[in-house]
């Protein structure tokens, strides 16, 4: 090696001055390198990586499973609620003509789907069919049962609408009693409302847990490579340059755990499909149980990758500030 | 030009590593900083690399006050400085080529240009045939030369070395110093911290002598006996 060689090299253009295009090209190249290197690091310690991905995947799958369960309970409630009429018992002295009139008035309401009249005789016949009642009914001198109107609210009517309808029915003079067999439905709706909130809260908490898992994994990774980071900083690497492989690691953890979560959700859906089909048959096919929407399943991996990136970004920024 | 103007450095606990240090190193000069262990040699180099900050005084490099360099300015400044360490500070899981290439990758130099310059740097330090090896397979002297190749590959305006021959045999130490002298010949300012007095005398370069953080002698090349 001669001094002339060194001099010749020194005469070639200035130190470390790269054009903008070259810098962009090099920046892209480093992104590619960081993505590959971080993936290789994950593969280099398969057990640790798999455990991290499994924990994150399970954390992300839980809200999906709850979402699936809640959606299906809603469907079940709607299916079962279709046949739940409000029974309106008229005063005992009401005649058939008045029952007809009232039935027509109620049938004209926008919140009522249909009204059926059950005569006192029909009621008595039903009672007679029940074991143990036939003897008692024979002892009656006259039929004590009133006309009953079976009012079916409009499908999809919410709890408030049904409650308003019941209130109006109770206000009527000719009505003795209103039996709301849909009360359970209101309670179910209220429970489902609580369930909705629980799913949102769970999703947020478990997303935070996934964020912390990634953050901690990246923190440990950075701690184990503090010497390398020190060297990079000494030779002029910027924080962004040093951070890049760790951000990609976060993205990989998130992406793989998102895929795992989507697969787990599909597995749960598949496991439920058999019993649900039998349940649907039991309701004459009226029960339509839905799975998770495709858009949601497709959105989970990229959303989880973004979550992983965020966790890695927060922790690496903090760790590198300490290292610098 | 590097200028130290009444530079002091105090560490937590009151230890004074440098005290009222003032001297100037013109561009393209090669100088040694020497003194006993604890004299402040390493601290002085750390201040130049913005690894430490002065407690008092100002250090200017080509008119830039290093005390005011913050944030993104630090990596930009470090890209203009080549640093050589006694413990080499190589990345042991990357090849010799990848280690030397690092400053160029950071600086955003294109791949083809990087390859050319890395091979030129490795040729200068006599390690071209080792480019695909991992540092762990090299001897201490060879690792040091990889460290030097990494320091010079970015054509820094300042080359600082902290005890670069500390772990080397005398013959290899002379070779390494010869390399530094060559870089000085092409206009790079070279500042070397060393306590190897026989080697320093042999090189016949300017010598800045420190004792307990104070400048006790500043000898021109011709004054070194």
Interface residues (C-beta under 8 A of the other chain):
Chain A: X1 X3 X5 X6 X7 X9 X10 X14 X15 X16 X18 X22 X23 X25 X26 X27 X29 X30 X227 X228 X230 X231 X232 X233 X234 X235 X236 X237 X238 X241 X324
Chain B: X49 X51 X72 X74 X75 X76 X77 X78 X79 X80 X81 X83 X89 X90 X91 X102 X103 X104 X105 X106 X107 X108 X109 X110 X111 X117 X120 X123 X124 X125 X126 X150 X154 X155 X156 X157 X182 X183 X185 X186 X187 X188
